[in-house]
Amino acid sequence: SYNQIWKDAMLELSCLLAEELPPEPPPLQRDRVVFFQRLATLYVRYIQVFRQLEEAHSMLVHPQKRRLIRVILTGVMGRVLELKNEMVEKEFSEYHYLDDVLHALKLTPASLEIPIPHFFLSERSKEVEERKLLLMDILKMVEDAEGLDTSRDRFETEEEVIMIIQMAERARQGRLRAKLNKEIRCGSFDRRHEAKTTESTFTELAAIRIQKVWRGYIQRKKTRIARDEEMIFLGMVMDPKYQVPCPAEITAQATEASIRIKQKKYEEAYLKSTEEILKQLRDTERLDMSKTIKSQIREWFFECRNATGVFPHYPSEEDGGSALIFAEKSPQQLIEEIALKEEEEANKSKGTEEKGKKDKRKNKEEDEDAGLKMNPSAFLSDLKEANNRFEDFWKNRDESENFTQLHEVELIKEEMRKVIEAEVRVQVDEEMRQELAELKLCVDKDKGGKAKANAKKKKGSKRGKKKKKEKDLTADRTLESLCQELVEQRLLKQAKNVRMQDFLGDYNYLGTTLRQNDIEPMPSMLDVRQVISLYAVLPLGSQEVHEKAPLIKSILLVGPAGVGKRMLVHAVCQETGATLFDLSPCNTVGKYPGKNGLTMMLHMVFKVARLLQPSVIWIGDTEKMFYKKVPKEEEELDPRRLKKDLPKCLKLIKGEDRVLIMGTTRDPQSADIKALSKMYGKIILIPRQDYGSRYILWEKLIKKQGGEITEALDLSSLTKVTDGYTPGHMVKVIKSVVSQERIQELTKRPLTAADFVLPLAKFEPVFQKEEEAIKNWYAKTSLGKKRIKAASGKEEAPPKGKDTKKKGRK
C-alpha cells in the first residue's frame, strides 16, 4: 500500500539523516575520489526517497499525512539540489555517470529519473487555468482590434516562409501530375478494353487473372498468420490482445481518477474542520491561555530579580519575544544570551566586510590543510524535525478505526492551539513590556532612564539601514493592461503543450568507461532531461526549494539546430505552470526604441514575471546579444541592445522571485565567451543524439504519428544510417512520410527504411566537425577549463603542512 511506501521512504530517510547528522563530526576526507563517491551515493539514495515520497503524496488521500509528506518532499528536493551542486563543484561537470553506485545499490539507470511532483500543477490548477483564460481573452481582443492572427508564430523566420511556399508549389505540381496520369490511364484502359472485347477468350483470361490474385492473397495471409503465431510462441513479439489496454489498466486509471476526486473532497473537509476548531478554541481557551502566559512571565521577572538583583530586558520580537523566555534555560542564562545578542548587533556594523574576508581565508586554509568536507545544508534541520514528527505521531499509530482516511481531529486541535498561542503571545508581549517598564520605573528609576535612551538609539540605528527601493515605472497601471500590451508586442506568449517526458532519449551506458580512459563523454538526452529537471523544474515548482536551495537565475542551452532546445523551454513552462516571455533579439527588433523604451520594456517584463511567477524569460539565438562583431546584414537590427541592461535586471532577481532566464544558442562561437558566461550561471551542452536515443526516437515518433513497425522496417539499420540527424529532422520526415493516405495503405505496403532515407537526404545533418566545434567552445568556459585541469591532473593537491605552504609562497 501507499502507506507502506511512505514508511519505507521514511525508514531510508532516517538512515540518511543519521549518516549526515552524526553525534560527532566525521573526519575530513583528503581523497577527492572517495569524497565524490560518498556524495554520489547520498545523491542516488535521496533520489530513491524522493521517488517514493512523490508516489505516496500523489496517491494518499489523508490530508494531514499529505501535508507532512509535502514538507518532507520539499526538504528532500532541496537536499538533492544541494548534493548535485556539490557534485558539480567537486567533479567540474554538469553530467555525472554513476554506474558503480547503481551497481552497488542494485539499481537500474531508470531509477535516476527525476520525477516531476504532481502537486506542482494540481495545487495551482485554478490559477493556471485562470492565467490561460486571461491570455486567450487578450489574444481574442487583439485579434478583434487589429486583425492579428495567432497562427503567425509559425511564419516568423524566413526559412519557415520559404518552406511553406515550397510546399504549396509542390502540392500544385503534384495535383497536375495526378490529373495527367489519371487521363492517361483512363485512355489506355479504354483502348485495351475495346481490343479485348473483340476476342472470344476474354472471359477465360479474366477468370485466370482473378484466381491468380485471389490465391496469392490468401496464401500470403496464411503465411503471415503462421509466422506471427510462431513469433508469439517464441516470445519475440507481443500478442495483439495485450497491446490493447487490459481491464487491469482501465481499472487502475479509474482508481487514480477517483483518488484525485477523493483528495479534493477530503481537503475541503479538512479546511472546513480547521476553521470550526480554530473558532471553537478561540472562544474557549484563548482567555485561559493569556492568563497562564502572563503569570509565567511575571514569575520570570521576579526570578531574574532575585537571581541577579535587577529586572531583565524583555526579548524583542525579532528574538522571539516571550517564546525565548520559556526555553529550558535559567534566568541568568537568558540574561547573558540577550546581552550577547545585543553586543553582536552593535559590533555587526563595524568591520563586517573585513571579518567576512578573514573568515573566508581562514576557512579556505583550514579546508586545504585538513581535507574536504560537505557544505552546510539548509534543509537537514527541517528534515530532522519532520522525521521526528513522523516518528512521534504516525510511525506506530493504529489506524484500524480510520478506514476512510479522514482527518484526525485531535491533531488539528494541537496545531490550532499553537496558532492561537502565537496570536495570544504577540498581544501579551505588548502588555508585559509595559508592565516591566512600570516595574523598572518603580524599583530601578535610574536604570530605567538609561534603558530608554539605549532603546531610542537602537531604533534610530535600525532606521538608517533601510535600502532604496526600485522605482516602479508603471505604478498607475493594472496587471491586465500590462499583460495586454506585452501580448500585443508579442513579448508574452502561451507555451506549447509539451512535457519533459516528450524529450525522448536513452541512458549513456559508456560514460563511466570513457571517463576511466580519460575520454570526456558527450551527454545523452536522458542526462540532459535530468539536469533540466533539477535546475529548472524543481526550483520553479516549489517556492521553499527556490528560496533555500542554491539559486540558479539563468540557464543557457547550447547545441546544434533541431536537438530540442526550444522544446525544453516550453516543457519547463508546462511542467510548472510558468508564464513564458520572449526577449529574443529577433523578437524585440523595432519594439520600444530608444534607451527609455528599452528600460520600460525590461521593467514591464520583469514586473509581470514577478507578479505571474513562476515565469520563464526565453532568449532565443542569445549569441546575437553578445556578438563579438555584428554582421553587416544585422547591423540595422541592433541585436546587442539588451547586452548591458539585461545583466542588471538579472542581479535584481532574488530567492523569493521564481523567475528563470533561459537562453538557447546554436552558434556560441560567434559570441563573447566572457560576457556569455557572466550572464548565464549554468551552461548545458546538448549534443546530437547517440544510437540509443535515435532508436527510441524513431520507434516512438513513428507510432505517435500512426505508423506501424513491422519486420519490413529495419529500425536498427535506419538508426545507424541516420547518424547526425536531429530530432527536428526526424519529426519533419515522419510527418511527410506517414500521412493519412500512407496509413491506409500500411496493410498492403508496410513502412520500410527506404521510405525515410530519401526524404532525410534533403536535410543537412550535424557533422562531427560542428559538434567538435561546440565541444571545444564549451572547454573554454570556466567549468570546462576546471574539468580539463582535473582530468589532466594539473589541479593542485591540498598541502600537507606548513612547509609546503612556505615553499609555494617563495
C-alpha positions, 0 to 999 in steps of 0.5 A, spaced: 500 500 500 501 507 499 502 507 506 507 502 506 511 506 501 511 512 505 514 508 511 519 505 507 521 512 504 521 514 511 525 508 514 531 510 508 530 517 510 532 516 517 538 512 515 540 518 511 539 523 516 543 519 521 549 518 516 549 526 515 547 528 522 552 524 526 553 525 534 560 527 532 563 530 526 566 525 521 573 526 519 575 530 513 576 526 507 583 528 503 581 523 497 577 527 492 575 520 489 572 517 495 569 524 497 565 524 490 563 517 491 560 518 498 556 524 495 554 520 489 551 515 493 547 520 498 545 523 491 542 516 488 539 514 495 535 521 496 533 520 489 530 513 491 526 517 497 524 522 493 521 517 488 517 514 493 515 520 497 512 523 490 508 516 489 505 516 496 503 524 496 500 523 489 496 517 491 494 518 499 488 521 500 489 523 508 490 530 508 494 531 514 499 525 512 499 529 505 501 535 508 507 532 512 509 528 506 509 535 502 514 538 507 518 532 507 518 532 499 520 539 499 526 538 504 528 532 500 528 536 493 532 541 496 537 536 499 538 533 492 539 540 489 544 541 494 548 534 493 548 535 485 551 542 486 556 539 490 557 534 485 558 539 480 563 543 484 567 537 486 567 533 479 567 540 474 561 537 470 554 538 469 553 530 467 555 525 472 555 517 470 554 513 476 554 506 474 558 503 480 553 506 485 547 503 481 551 497 481 552 497 488 545 499 490 542 494 485 539 499 481 537 500 474 539 507 470 531 508 470 531 509 477 535 516 476 529 519 473 527 525 476 520 525 477 516 531 476 511 532 483 504 532 481 502 537 486 506 542 482 500 543 477 494 540 481 495 545 487 495 551 482 490 548 477 485 554 478 490 559 477 493 556 471 487 555 468 485 562 470 492 565 467 490 561 460 483 564 460 486 571 461 491 570 455 486 567 450 481 573 452 487 578 450 489 574 444 481 574 442 481 582 443 487 583 439 485 579 434 478 583 434 482 590 434 487 589 429 486 583 425 492 579 428 492 572 427 495 567 432 497 562 427 503 567 425 508 564 430 509 559 425 511 564 419 516 568 423 523 566 420 524 566 413 526 559 412 519 557 415 516 562 409 520 559 404 518 552 406 511 553 406 511 556 399 515 550 397 510 546 399 504 549 396 508 549 389 509 542 390 502 540 392 500 544 385 505 540 381 503 534 384 495 535 383 497 536 375 501 530 375 495 526 378 490 529 373 495 527 367 496 520 369 489 519 371 487 521 363 492 517 361 490 511 364 483 512 363 485 512 355 489 506 355 484 502 359 479 504 354 483 502 348 485 495 351 478 494 353 475 495 346 481 490 343 479 485 348 472 485 347 473 483 340 476 476 342 472 470 344 477 468 350 476 474 354 472 471 359 477 465 360 483 470 361 479 474 366 477 468 370 485 466 370 487 473 372 482 473 378 484 466 381 491 468 380 490 474 385 485 471 389 490 465 391 496 469 392 492 473 397 490 468 401 496 464 401 500 470 403 495 471 409 496 464 411 503 465 411 503 471 415 498 468 420 503 462 421 509 466 422 506 471 427 503 465 431 510 462 431 513 469 433 508 469 439 510 462 441 517 464 441 516 470 445 519 475 440 513 479 439 507 481 443 500 478 442 495 483 439 490 482 445 495 485 450 497 491 446 490 493 447 489 496 454 487 490 459 481 491 464 487 491 469 489 498 466 482 501 465 481 499 472 487 502 475 486 509 471 479 509 474 482 508 481 487 514 480 481 518 477 477 517 483 483 518 488 484 525 485 476 526 486 477 523 493 483 528 495 479 534 493 473 532 497 477 530 503 481 537 503 475 541 503 473 537 509 479 538 512 479 546 511 472 546 513 474 542 520 480 547 521 476 553 521 470 550 526 476 548 531 480 554 530 473 558 532 471 553 537 478 554 541 478 561 540 472 562 544 474 557 549 481 557 551 484 563 548 482 567 555 485 561 559 491 561 555 493 569 556 492 568 563 497 562 564 502 566 559 502 572 563 503 569 570 509 565 567 512 571 565 511 575 571 514 569 575 520 570 570 521 577 572 521 576 579 526 570 578 531 574 574 530 579 580 532 575 585 537 571 581 541 577 579 538 583 583 535 587 577 529 586 572 531 583 565 530 586 558 524 583 555 526 579 548 524 583 542 520 580 537 525 579 532 528 574 538 522 571 539 519 575 544 516 571 550 517 564 546 525 565 548 523 566 555 520 559 556 526 555 553 529 550 558 534 555 560 535 559 567 534 566 568 541 568 568 542 564 562 537 568 558 540 574 561 547 573 558 544 570 551 540 577 550 546 581 552 550 577 547 545 578 542 545 585 543 553 586 543 553 582 536 548 587 533 552 593 535 559 590 533 555 587 526 556 594 523 563 595 524 568 591 520 563 586 517 566 586 510 573 585 513 571 579 518 567 576 512 574 576 508 578 573 514 573 568 515 573 566 508 581 565 508 581 562 514 576 557 512 579 556 505 586 554 509 583 550 514 579 546 508 586 545 504 590 543 510 585 538 513 581 535 507 574 536 504 568 536 507 560 537 505 557 544 505 552 546 510 545 544 508 539 548 509 534 543 509 537 537 514 534 541 520 527 541 517 528 534 515 530 532 522 524 535 525 519 532 520 522 525 521 521 526 528 514 528 527 513 522 523 516 518 528 512 521 534 505 521 531 504 516 525 510 511 525 506 506 530 499 509 530 493 504 529 489 506 524 484 500 524 478 505 526 480 510 520 478 506 514 476 512 510 482 516 511 479 522 514 482 527 518 484 526 525 481 531 529 485 531 535 491 533 531 488 539 528 486 541 535 494 541 537 496 545 531 490 550 532 492 551 539 499 553 537 496 558 532 492 561 537 498 561 542 502 565 537 496 570 536 495 570 544 503 571 545 504 577 540 498 581 544 501 579 551 508 581 549 505 588 548 502 588 555 508 585 559 513 590 556 509 595 559 508 592 565 516 591 566 517 598 564 512 600 570 516 595 574 523 598 572 520 605 573 518 603 580 524 599 583 530 601 578 528 609 576 535 610 574 536 604 570 530 605 567 532 612 564 538 609 561 534 603 558 530 608 554 535 612 551 539 605 549 532 603 546 531 610 542 538 609 539 537 602 537 531 604 533 534 610 530 540 605 528 535 600 525 532 606 521 538 608 517 539 601 514 533 601 510 535 600 502 532 604 496 527 601 493 526 600 485 522 605 482 516 602 479 515 605 472 508 603 471 505 604 478 498 607 475 497 601 471 493 594 472 496 587 471 491 586 465 493 592 461 500 590 462 499 583 460 495 586 454 500 590 451 506 585 452 501 580 448 500 585 443 508 586 442 508 579 442 513 579 448 508 574 452 506 568 449 502 561 451 507 555 451 506 549 447 503 543 450 509 539 451 512 535 457 519 533 459 517 526 458 516 528 450 524 529 450 525 522 448 532 519 449 536 513 452 541 512 458 549 513 456 551 506 458 559 508 456 560 514 460 563 511 466 568 507 461 570 513 457 571 517 463 576 511 466 580 512 459 580 519 460 575 520 454 570 526 456 563 523 454 558 527 450 551 527 454 545 523 452 538 526 452 536 522 458 542 526 462 540 532 459 532 531 461 535 530 468 539 536 469 533 540 466 529 537 471 533 539 477 535 546 475 529 548 472 523 544 474 524 543 481 526 550 483 520 553 479 515 548 482 516 549 489 517 556 492 521 553 499 526 549 494 527 556 490 528 560 496 533 555 500 536 551 495 542 554 491 539 559 486 540 558 479 537 565 475 539 563 468 540 557 464 543 557 457 542 551 452 547 550 447 547 545 441 546 544 434 539 546 430 533 541 431 536 537 438 530 540 442 532 546 445 526 550 444 522 544 446 525 544 453 523 551 454 516 550 453 516 543 457 519 547 463 513 552 462 508 546 462 511 542 467 510 548 472 505 552 470 510 558 468 508 564 464 513 564 458 516 571 455 520 572 449 526 577 449 529 574 443 533 579 439 529 577 433 523 578 437 524 585 440 527 588 433 523 595 432 519 594 439 520 600 444 526 604 441 530 608 444 534 607 451 527 609 455 523 604 451 528 599 452 528 600 460 520 600 460 520 594 456 525 590 461 521 593 467 514 591 464 517 584 463 520 583 469 514 586 473 509 581 470 514 575 471 514 577 478 507 578 479 505 571 474 511 567 477 513 562 476 515 565 469 520 563 464 524 569 460 526 565 453 532 568 449 532 565 443 539 565 438 542 569 445 549 569 441 546 575 437 546 579 444 553 578 445 556 578 438 563 579 438 562 583 431 555 584 428 554 582 421 553 587 416 546 584 414 544 585 422 547 591 423 540 595 422 537 590 427 541 592 433 541 585 436 546 587 442 541 592 445 539 588 451 547 586 452 548 591 458 541 592 461 539 585 461 545 583 466 542 588 471 535 586 471 538 579 472 542 581 479 535 584 481 532 577 481 532 574 488 530 567 492 523 569 493 522 571 485 521 564 481 523 567 475 528 563 470 532 566 464 533 561 459 537 562 453 538 557 447 544 558 442 546 554 436 552 558 434 556 560 441 562 561 437 560 567 434 559 570 441 563 573 447 565 567 451 566 572 457 560 576 457 556 569 455 558 566 461 557 572 466 550 572 464 548 565 464 550 561 471 549 554 468 551 552 461 548 545 458 551 542 452 546 538 448 549 534 443 546 530 437 543 524 439 547 517 440 544 510 437 540 509 443 536 515 443 535 515 435 532 508 436 527 510 441 526 516 437 524 513 431 520 507 434 516 512 438 515 518 433 513 513 428 507 510 432 505 517 435 504 519 428 500 512 426 505 508 423 506 501 424 513 497 425 513 491 422 519 486 420 519 490 413 522 496 417 529 495 419 529 500 425 536 498 427 539 499 420 535 506 419 538 508 426 545 507 424 544 510 417 541 516 420 547 518 424 547 526 425 540 527 424 536 531 429 530 530 432 527 536 428 529 532 422 526 526 424 519 529 426 519 533 419 520 526 415 515 522 419 510 527 418 511 527 410 512 520 410 506 517 414 500 521 412 493 519 412 493 516 405 500 512 407 496 509 413 491 506 409 495 503 405 500 500 411 496 493 410 498 492 403 505 496 403 508 496 410 513 502 412 520 500 410 527 504 411 527 506 404 521 510 405 525 515 410 532 515 407 530 519 401 526 524 404 532 525 410 537 526 404 534 533 403 536 535 410 543 537 412 545 533 418 550 535 424 557 533 422 562 531 427 566 537 425 560 542 428 559 538 434 567 538 435 566 545 434 561 546 440 565 541 444 571 545 444 567 552 445 564 549 451 572 547 454 573 554 454 568 556 459 570 556 466 567 549 468 570 546 462 577 549 463 576 546 471 574 539 468 580 539 463 585 541 469 582 535 473 582 530 468 589 532 466 591 532 473 594 539 473 589 541 479 593 542 485 593 537 491 591 540 498 598 541 502 600 537 507 603 542 512 606 548 513 612 547 509 609 546 503 605 552 504 612 556 505 615 553 499 609 555 494 609 562 497 617 563 495 
